[in-house]
């Protein structure tokens, strides 16, 4: 099995969920031994993360933190690198440029899933940083995938939900608010919802009519497949 290197800690609960998904996924594919996983938790100052999530400012300050952890993982023996955070895929090329091992993309894996399942229109729920940098929009347009975005008020609510999750303050009303936002996207003819923020999976939303899929789960499956190659 290959050794996976995880740039983690953004946020910690999501990294822990991602780790467990990989462990259990590998056990289903190969129950003879557990995979070797290296996790490098980014020592990021909170104010930098807050600026990104709430204001989409100062994102360039992430680069040295991410590239340093990528190089550390490669040196430690990782065969490939993953980063279970949608927003920070803004800098995936900067990360790829400083290492000599593959860096998998959560965006690319999501596109593969949507093309395979032939959804007509995807409702995209993500942080302002992901939306404003058009990470998914560019990939969707390049692959002829129709999509719809939240309006400005809905987006502000999403950013606050994510901030609550990062701070460990999630509550039942947050889940209800997220479901309300998905209802708004359904009105815009979405037939599925992409949770394109890995923290949002902690709210485990359900919808009676729409398929809600978590990009982190897709990414965990792709990571497992790479480990077991």
ChimeraX commands (.cxc) that place a marker at each C-alpha (Angstrom):
marker #1 position 0.00,0.00,0.00 radius 0.5
marker #1 position 1.02,3.59,-0.61 radius 0.5
marker #1 position 1.64,6.09,2.17 radius 0.5
marker #1 position -0.77,9.03,2.20 radius 0.5
marker #1 position 0.37,12.44,3.38 radius 0.5
marker #1 position -2.41,14.66,4.75 radius 0.5
marker #1 position -2.07,18.43,5.12 radius 0.5
marker #1 position -4.50,18.73,8.03 radius 0.5
marker #1 position -5.75,20.79,10.91 radius 0.5
marker #1 position -8.00,22.97,8.76 radius 0.5
marker #1 position -10.02,22.26,10.77 radius 0.5
marker #1 position -9.04,19.56,13.28 radius 0.5
marker #1 position -12.44,17.82,13.51 radius 0.5
marker #1 position -12.65,17.53,9.74 radius 0.5
marker #1 position -9.13,16.10,9.61 radius 0.5
marker #1 position -10.10,13.52,12.24 radius 0.5
marker #1 position -13.20,12.51,10.24 radius 0.5
marker #1 position -11.13,12.30,7.06 radius 0.5
marker #1 position -8.57,10.08,8.80 radius 0.5
marker #1 position -11.28,7.69,10.01 radius 0.5
marker #1 position -12.90,7.58,6.58 radius 0.5
marker #1 position -9.56,6.54,5.09 radius 0.5
marker #1 position -8.91,3.88,7.74 radius 0.5
marker #1 position -12.37,2.30,7.39 radius 0.5
marker #1 position -12.30,2.62,3.60 radius 0.5
marker #1 position -8.98,0.81,3.39 radius 0.5
marker #1 position -10.19,-1.94,5.73 radius 0.5
marker #1 position -13.06,-2.63,3.33 radius 0.5
marker #1 position -10.62,-2.97,0.45 radius 0.5
marker #1 position -7.82,-4.74,2.32 radius 0.5
marker #1 position -8.50,-6.04,5.82 radius 0.5
marker #1 position -5.08,-7.56,6.29 radius 0.5
marker #1 position -3.36,-4.40,7.51 radius 0.5
marker #1 position -4.03,-0.73,8.18 radius 0.5
marker #1 position -2.60,1.95,5.87 radius 0.5
marker #1 position 0.31,4.20,6.74 radius 0.5
marker #1 position -0.98,7.77,6.99 radius 0.5
marker #1 position 1.11,10.81,7.78 radius 0.5
marker #1 position -0.79,13.87,9.04 radius 0.5
marker #1 position 0.92,17.23,9.25 radius 0.5
marker #1 position -1.32,19.63,11.15 radius 0.5
marker #1 position -0.84,23.21,9.94 radius 0.5
marker #1 position 0.10,25.54,12.86 radius 0.5
marker #1 position -2.02,28.34,11.44 radius 0.5
marker #1 position -2.75,31.46,13.53 radius 0.5
marker #1 position -6.50,31.75,14.08 radius 0.5
marker #1 position -6.78,35.32,12.79 radius 0.5
marker #1 position -5.50,34.22,9.37 radius 0.5
marker #1 position -8.17,31.50,9.14 radius 0.5
marker #1 position -10.86,33.94,10.28 radius 0.5
marker #1 position -9.83,36.46,7.60 radius 0.5
marker #1 position -10.18,33.79,4.91 radius 0.5
marker #1 position -13.51,32.34,6.05 radius 0.5
marker #1 position -15.33,35.56,6.88 radius 0.5
marker #1 position -13.65,38.17,4.69 radius 0.5
marker #1 position -11.76,36.28,1.96 radius 0.5
marker #1 position -8.69,38.41,2.67 radius 0.5
marker #1 position -5.03,37.64,3.23 radius 0.5
marker #1 position -5.24,34.25,1.55 radius 0.5
marker #1 position -1.66,34.55,0.28 radius 0.5
marker #1 position -0.49,34.20,3.90 radius 0.5
marker #1 position -1.46,30.51,3.72 radius 0.5
marker #1 position 1.11,29.65,1.06 radius 0.5
marker #1 position 4.26,29.22,3.21 radius 0.5
marker #1 position 2.32,27.18,5.77 radius 0.5
marker #1 position 0.97,24.82,3.12 radius 0.5
marker #1 position 4.15,24.43,1.11 radius 0.5
marker #1 position 6.22,23.83,4.27 radius 0.5
marker #1 position 3.88,21.04,5.37 radius 0.5
marker #1 position 3.88,19.50,1.88 radius 0.5
marker #1 position 7.68,19.37,1.84 radius 0.5
marker #1 position 7.70,17.95,5.36 radius 0.5
marker #1 position 5.32,15.15,4.32 radius 0.5
marker #1 position 7.36,14.30,1.24 radius 0.5
marker #1 position 10.54,14.14,3.32 radius 0.5
marker #1 position 8.77,11.90,5.85 radius 0.5
marker #1 position 7.99,9.34,3.13 radius 0.5
marker #1 position 4.54,10.19,1.75 radius 0.5
marker #1 position 3.88,8.76,-1.72 radius 0.5
marker #1 position 1.22,11.37,-2.45 radius 0.5
marker #1 position -0.46,14.30,-0.70 radius 0.5
marker #1 position -4.09,15.23,-0.02 radius 0.5
marker #1 position -5.59,18.30,1.61 radius 0.5
marker #1 position -9.14,17.84,3.03 radius 0.5
marker #1 position -10.05,21.52,2.67 radius 0.5
marker #1 position -11.82,22.89,-0.39 radius 0.5
marker #1 position -10.92,26.57,0.05 radius 0.5
marker #1 position -7.18,25.95,0.24 radius 0.5
marker #1 position -7.21,24.25,-3.15 radius 0.5
marker #1 position -6.75,27.82,-4.32 radius 0.5
marker #1 position -3.08,27.02,-3.80 radius 0.5
marker #1 position -2.88,23.45,-5.08 radius 0.5
marker #1 position -0.53,24.44,-7.90 radius 0.5
marker #1 position 1.82,26.19,-5.45 radius 0.5
marker #1 position 1.86,22.98,-3.40 radius 0.5
marker #1 position 2.42,20.80,-6.47 radius 0.5
marker #1 position 5.33,22.98,-7.52 radius 0.5
marker #1 position 7.35,22.39,-4.32 radius 0.5
marker #1 position 7.14,18.57,-4.18 radius 0.5
marker #1 position 7.98,15.71,-6.49 radius 0.5
marker #1 position 5.04,13.50,-5.53 radius 0.5
marker #1 position 1.39,13.72,-6.71 radius 0.5
marker #1 position -1.04,16.08,-4.98 radius 0.5
marker #1 position -4.64,14.92,-5.46 radius 0.5
marker #1 position -7.41,17.48,-6.00 radius 0.5
marker #1 position -10.82,17.49,-4.31 radius 0.5
marker #1 position -12.14,19.61,-7.19 radius 0.5
marker #1 position -11.10,17.07,-9.82 radius 0.5
marker #1 position -12.63,14.18,-7.84 radius 0.5
marker #1 position -15.94,16.04,-7.48 radius 0.5
marker #1 position -16.08,16.70,-11.22 radius 0.5
marker #1 position -15.55,12.98,-11.89 radius 0.5
marker #1 position -18.44,12.13,-9.56 radius 0.5
marker #1 position -20.85,14.61,-11.16 radius 0.5
marker #1 position -20.02,13.49,-14.69 radius 0.5
marker #1 position -20.51,9.85,-13.73 radius 0.5
marker #1 position -23.91,10.46,-12.11 radius 0.5
marker #1 position -25.33,12.81,-14.79 radius 0.5
marker #1 position -26.98,15.37,-12.50 radius 0.5
marker #1 position -28.73,18.19,-14.38 radius 0.5
marker #1 position -27.87,21.10,-12.09 radius 0.5
marker #1 position -25.67,21.17,-8.99 radius 0.5
marker #1 position -26.29,23.53,-6.09 radius 0.5
marker #1 position -22.89,24.59,-4.75 radius 0.5
marker #1 position -22.46,25.31,-1.04 radius 0.5
marker #1 position -18.97,26.52,-0.15 radius 0.5
marker #1 position -17.08,29.29,1.64 radius 0.5
marker #1 position -16.80,32.76,0.15 radius 0.5
marker #1 position -13.14,32.06,-0.58 radius 0.5
marker #1 position -14.04,29.03,-2.68 radius 0.5
marker #1 position -16.84,30.89,-4.47 radius 0.5
marker #1 position -14.95,34.13,-5.13 radius 0.5
marker #1 position -11.92,32.28,-6.45 radius 0.5
marker #1 position -14.22,30.26,-8.75 radius 0.5
marker #1 position -12.55,26.96,-7.89 radius 0.5
marker #1 position -15.57,24.87,-8.78 radius 0.5
marker #1 position -17.13,27.25,-11.28 radius 0.5
marker #1 position -14.15,27.06,-13.62 radius 0.5
marker #1 position -13.99,23.28,-13.33 radius 0.5
marker #1 position -17.74,22.92,-13.85 radius 0.5
marker #1 position -17.78,25.15,-16.93 radius 0.5
marker #1 position -14.78,23.35,-18.40 radius 0.5
marker #1 position -16.71,20.08,-18.05 radius 0.5
marker #1 position -20.15,21.42,-19.11 radius 0.5
marker #1 position -21.66,20.92,-15.65 radius 0.5
marker #1 position -24.61,23.20,-14.85 radius 0.5
marker #1 position -24.65,24.75,-11.39 radius 0.5
marker #1 position -26.37,27.34,-9.20 radius 0.5
marker #1 position -24.94,29.42,-6.33 radius 0.5
marker #1 position -26.43,30.82,-3.11 radius 0.5
marker #1 position -27.37,34.50,-3.06 radius 0.5
marker #1 position -25.43,37.05,-1.00 radius 0.5
marker #1 position -27.46,36.63,2.18 radius 0.5
marker #1 position -27.30,32.84,1.99 radius 0.5
marker #1 position -23.55,33.01,1.44 radius 0.5
marker #1 position -23.05,35.17,4.53 radius 0.5
marker #1 position -24.99,32.59,6.56 radius 0.5
marker #1 position -22.85,29.76,5.16 radius 0.5
marker #1 position -19.64,31.55,6.15 radius 0.5
marker #1 position -20.93,32.01,9.68 radius 0.5
marker #1 position -21.92,28.32,9.89 radius 0.5
marker #1 position -18.41,27.32,8.84 radius 0.5
marker #1 position -16.88,29.67,11.40 radius 0.5
marker #1 position -19.04,28.11,14.12 radius 0.5
marker #1 position -17.80,24.67,13.09 radius 0.5
marker #1 position -14.17,25.75,13.13 radius 0.5
marker #1 position -14.71,27.07,16.68 radius 0.5
marker #1 position -16.55,23.90,17.76 radius 0.5
marker #1 position -19.79,25.79,18.37 radius 0.5
marker #1 position -22.15,23.88,16.05 radius 0.5
marker #1 position -25.75,23.44,17.21 radius 0.5
marker #1 position -29.02,22.02,15.86 radius 0.5
marker #1 position -30.16,25.38,14.55 radius 0.5
marker #1 position -27.08,25.45,12.30 radius 0.5
marker #1 position -28.18,22.23,10.65 radius 0.5
marker #1 position -31.67,23.63,10.15 radius 0.5
marker #1 position -30.23,26.77,8.61 radius 0.5
marker #1 position -28.13,24.74,6.19 radius 0.5
marker #1 position -31.19,22.75,5.12 radius 0.5
marker #1 position -33.06,26.01,4.56 radius 0.5
marker #1 position -30.27,27.15,2.23 radius 0.5
marker #1 position -30.50,23.90,0.26 radius 0.5
marker #1 position -34.25,24.53,-0.12 radius 0.5
marker #1 position -33.42,27.89,-1.66 radius 0.5
marker #1 position -31.15,26.19,-4.19 radius 0.5
marker #1 position -33.85,23.65,-4.99 radius 0.5
marker #1 position -36.13,26.56,-5.96 radius 0.5
marker #1 position -33.41,27.46,-8.49 radius 0.5
marker #1 position -33.85,23.97,-10.02 radius 0.5
marker #1 position -30.86,22.26,-8.40 radius 0.5
marker #1 position -31.31,18.48,-8.37 radius 0.5
marker #1 position -28.30,17.82,-6.12 radius 0.5
marker #1 position -26.22,19.73,-3.58 radius 0.5
marker #1 position -22.44,19.67,-3.36 radius 0.5
marker #1 position -21.17,20.39,0.15 radius 0.5
marker #1 position -17.94,21.95,-1.09 radius 0.5
marker #1 position -16.66,22.81,2.35 radius 0.5
marker #1 position -15.25,19.87,4.27 radius 0.5
marker #1 position -16.34,21.31,7.64 radius 0.5
marker #1 position -20.01,21.27,6.65 radius 0.5
marker #1 position -20.15,17.46,6.66 radius 0.5
marker #1 position -20.10,17.75,10.48 radius 0.5
marker #1 position -23.71,19.02,10.30 radius 0.5
marker #1 position -24.82,15.89,8.39 radius 0.5
marker #1 position -27.72,17.55,6.56 radius 0.5
marker #1 position -30.48,15.50,4.89 radius 0.5
marker #1 position -33.06,16.49,2.32 radius 0.5
marker #1 position -36.25,14.65,1.31 radius 0.5
marker #1 position -35.83,15.38,-2.42 radius 0.5
marker #1 position -32.26,16.45,-3.20 radius 0.5
marker #1 position -29.17,14.29,-3.27 radius 0.5
marker #1 position -26.68,15.95,-0.89 radius 0.5
marker #1 position -23.14,14.72,-1.30 radius 0.5
marker #1 position -20.07,15.63,0.67 radius 0.5
marker #1 position -16.95,16.43,-1.33 radius 0.5
marker #1 position -14.81,15.25,1.57 radius 0.5
marker #1 position -16.31,11.77,1.38 radius 0.5
marker #1 position -15.58,11.66,-2.35 radius 0.5
marker #1 position -12.04,12.78,-1.63 radius 0.5
marker #1 position -11.61,10.16,1.09 radius 0.5
marker #1 position -12.71,7.47,-1.38 radius 0.5
marker #1 position -10.19,8.75,-3.93 radius 0.5
marker #1 position -7.48,8.73,-1.27 radius 0.5
marker #1 position -8.32,5.14,-0.36 radius 0.5
marker #1 position -8.16,4.11,-4.01 radius 0.5
marker #1 position -4.71,5.70,-4.34 radius 0.5
marker #1 position -3.45,4.00,-1.17 radius 0.5
marker #1 position -4.61,0.60,-2.38 radius 0.5
marker #1 position -3.13,0.88,-5.87 radius 0.5
marker link #1:1,2 radius 0.2
marker link #1:2,3 radius 0.2
marker link #1:3,4 radius 0.2
marker link #1:4,5 radius 0.2
marker link #1:5,6 radius 0.2
marker link #1:6,7 radius 0.2
marker link #1:7,8 radius 0.2
marker link #1:8,9 radius 0.2
marker link #1:9,10 radius 0.2
marker link #1:10,11 radius 0.2
marker link #1:11,12 radius 0.2
marker link #1:12,13 radius 0.2
marker link #1:13,14 radius 0.2
marker link #1:14,15 radius 0.2
marker link #1:15,16 radius 0.2
marker link #1:16,17 radius 0.2
marker link #1:17,18 radius 0.2
marker link #1:18,19 radius 0.2
marker link #1:19,20 radius 0.2
marker link #1:20,21 radius 0.2
marker link #1:21,22 radius 0.2
marker link #1:22,23 radius 0.2
marker link #1:23,24 radius 0.2
marker link #1:24,25 radius 0.2
marker link #1:25,26 radius 0.2
marker link #1:26,27 radius 0.2
marker link #1:27,28 radius 0.2
marker link #1:28,29 radius 0.2
marker link #1:29,30 radius 0.2
marker link #1:30,31 radius 0.2
marker link #1:31,32 radius 0.2
marker link #1:32,33 radius 0.2
marker link #1:33,34 radius 0.2
marker link #1:34,35 radius 0.2
marker link #1:35,36 radius 0.2
marker link #1:36,37 radius 0.2
marker link #1:37,38 radius 0.2
marker link #1:38,39 radius 0.2
marker link #1:39,40 radius 0.2
marker link #1:40,41 radius 0.2
marker link #1:41,42 radius 0.2
marker link #1:42,43 radius 0.2
marker link #1:43,44 radius 0.2
marker link #1:44,45 radius 0.2
marker link #1:45,46 radius 0.2
marker link #1:46,47 radius 0.2
marker link #1:47,48 radius 0.2
marker link #1:48,49 radius 0.2
marker link #1:49,50 radius 0.2
marker link #1:50,51 radius 0.2
marker link #1:51,52 radius 0.2
marker link #1:52,53 radius 0.2
marker link #1:53,54 radius 0.2
marker link #1:54,55 radius 0.2
marker link #1:55,56 radius 0.2
marker link #1:56,57 radius 0.2
marker link #1:57,58 radius 0.2
marker link #1:58,59 radius 0.2
marker link #1:59,60 radius 0.2
marker link #1:60,61 radius 0.2
marker link #1:61,62 radius 0.2
marker link #1:62,63 radius 0.2
marker link #1:63,64 radius 0.2
marker link #1:64,65 radius 0.2
marker link #1:65,66 radius 0.2
marker link #1:66,67 radius 0.2
marker link #1:67,68 radius 0.2
marker link #1:68,69 radius 0.2
marker link #1:69,70 radius 0.2
marker link #1:70,71 radius 0.2
marker link #1:71,72 radius 0.2
marker link #1:72,73 radius 0.2
marker link #1:73,74 radius 0.2
marker link #1:74,75 radius 0.2
marker link #1:75,76 radius 0.2
marker link #1:76,77 radius 0.2
marker link #1:77,78 radius 0.2
marker link #1:78,79 radius 0.2
marker link #1:79,80 radius 0.2
marker link #1:80,81 radius 0.2
marker link #1:81,82 radius 0.2
marker link #1:82,83 radius 0.2
marker link #1:83,84 radius 0.2
marker link #1:84,85 radius 0.2
marker link #1:85,86 radius 0.2
marker link #1:86,87 radius 0.2
marker link #1:87,88 radius 0.2
marker link #1:88,89 radius 0.2
marker link #1:89,90 radius 0.2
marker link #1:90,91 radius 0.2
marker link #1:91,92 radius 0.2
marker link #1:92,93 radius 0.2
marker link #1:93,94 radius 0.2
marker link #1:94,95 radius 0.2
marker link #1:95,96 radius 0.2
marker link #1:96,97 radius 0.2
marker link #1:97,98 radius 0.2
marker link #1:98,99 radius 0.2
marker link #1:99,100 radius 0.2
marker link #1:100,101 radius 0.2
marker link #1:101,102 radius 0.2
marker link #1:102,103 radius 0.2
marker link #1:103,104 radius 0.2
marker link #1:104,105 radius 0.2
marker link #1:105,106 radius 0.2
marker link #1:106,107 radius 0.2
marker link #1:107,108 radius 0.2
marker link #1:108,109 radius 0.2
marker link #1:109,110 radius 0.2
marker link #1:110,111 radius 0.2
marker link #1:111,112 radius 0.2
marker link #1:112,113 radius 0.2
marker link #1:113,114 radius 0.2
marker link #1:114,115 radius 0.2
marker link #1:115,116 radius 0.2
marker link #1:116,117 radius 0.2
marker link #1:117,118 radius 0.2
marker link #1:118,119 radius 0.2
marker link #1:119,120 radius 0.2
marker link #1:120,121 radius 0.2
marker link #1:121,122 radius 0.2
marker link #1:122,123 radius 0.2
marker link #1:123,124 radius 0.2
marker link #1:124,125 radius 0.2
marker link #1:125,126 radius 0.2
marker link #1:126,127 radius 0.2
marker link #1:127,128 radius 0.2
marker link #1:128,129 radius 0.2
marker link #1:129,130 radius 0.2
marker link #1:130,131 radius 0.2
marker link #1:131,132 radius 0.2
marker link #1:132,133 radius 0.2
marker link #1:133,134 radius 0.2
marker link #1:134,135 radius 0.2
marker link #1:135,136 radius 0.2
marker link #1:136,137 radius 0.2
marker link #1:137,138 radius 0.2
marker link #1:138,139 radius 0.2
marker link #1:139,140 radius 0.2
marker link #1:140,141 radius 0.2
marker link #1:141,142 radius 0.2
marker link #1:142,143 radius 0.2
marker link #1:143,144 radius 0.2
marker link #1:144,145 radius 0.2
marker link #1:145,146 radius 0.2
marker link #1:146,147 radius 0.2
marker link #1:147,148 radius 0.2
marker link #1:148,149 radius 0.2
marker link #1:149,150 radius 0.2
marker link #1:150,151 radius 0.2
marker link #1:151,152 radius 0.2
marker link #1:152,153 radius 0.2
marker link #1:153,154 radius 0.2
marker link #1:154,155 radius 0.2
marker link #1:155,156 radius 0.2
marker link #1:156,157 radius 0.2
marker link #1:157,158 radius 0.2
marker link #1:158,159 radius 0.2
marker link #1:159,160 radius 0.2
marker link #1:160,161 radius 0.2
marker link #1:161,162 radius 0.2
marker link #1:162,163 radius 0.2
marker link #1:163,164 radius 0.2
marker link #1:164,165 radius 0.2
marker link #1:165,166 radius 0.2
marker link #1:166,167 radius 0.2
marker link #1:167,168 radius 0.2
marker link #1:168,169 radius 0.2
marker link #1:169,170 radius 0.2
marker link #1:170,171 radius 0.2
marker link #1:171,172 radius 0.2
marker link #1:172,173 radius 0.2
marker link #1:173,174 radius 0.2
marker link #1:174,175 radius 0.2
marker link #1:175,176 radius 0.2
marker link #1:176,177 radius 0.2
marker link #1:177,178 radius 0.2
marker link #1:178,179 radius 0.2
marker link #1:179,180 radius 0.2
marker link #1:180,181 radius 0.2
marker link #1:181,182 radius 0.2
marker link #1:182,183 radius 0.2
marker link #1:183,184 radius 0.2
marker link #1:184,185 radius 0.2
marker link #1:185,186 radius 0.2
marker link #1:186,187 radius 0.2
marker link #1:187,188 radius 0.2
marker link #1:188,189 radius 0.2
marker link #1:189,190 radius 0.2
marker link #1:190,191 radius 0.2
marker link #1:191,192 radius 0.2
marker link #1:192,193 radius 0.2
marker link #1:193,194 radius 0.2
marker link #1:194,195 radius 0.2
marker link #1:195,196 radius 0.2
marker link #1:196,197 radius 0.2
marker link #1:197,198 radius 0.2
marker link #1:198,199 radius 0.2
marker link #1:199,200 radius 0.2
marker link #1:200,201 radius 0.2
marker link #1:201,202 radius 0.2
marker link #1:202,203 radius 0.2
marker link #1:203,204 radius 0.2
marker link #1:204,205 radius 0.2
marker link #1:205,206 radius 0.2
marker link #1:206,207 radius 0.2
marker link #1:207,208 radius 0.2
marker link #1:208,209 radius 0.2
marker link #1:209,210 radius 0.2
marker link #1:210,211 radius 0.2
marker link #1:211,212 radius 0.2
marker link #1:212,213 radius 0.2
marker link #1:213,214 radius 0.2
marker link #1:214,215 radius 0.2
marker link #1:215,216 radius 0.2
marker link #1:216,217 radius 0.2
marker link #1:217,218 radius 0.2
marker link #1:218,219 radius 0.2
marker link #1:219,220 radius 0.2
marker link #1:220,221 radius 0.2
marker link #1:221,222 radius 0.2
marker link #1:222,223 radius 0.2
marker link #1:223,224 radius 0.2
marker link #1:224,225 radius 0.2
marker link #1:225,226 radius 0.2
marker link #1:226,227 radius 0.2
marker link #1:227,228 radius 0.2
marker link #1:228,229 radius 0.2
view
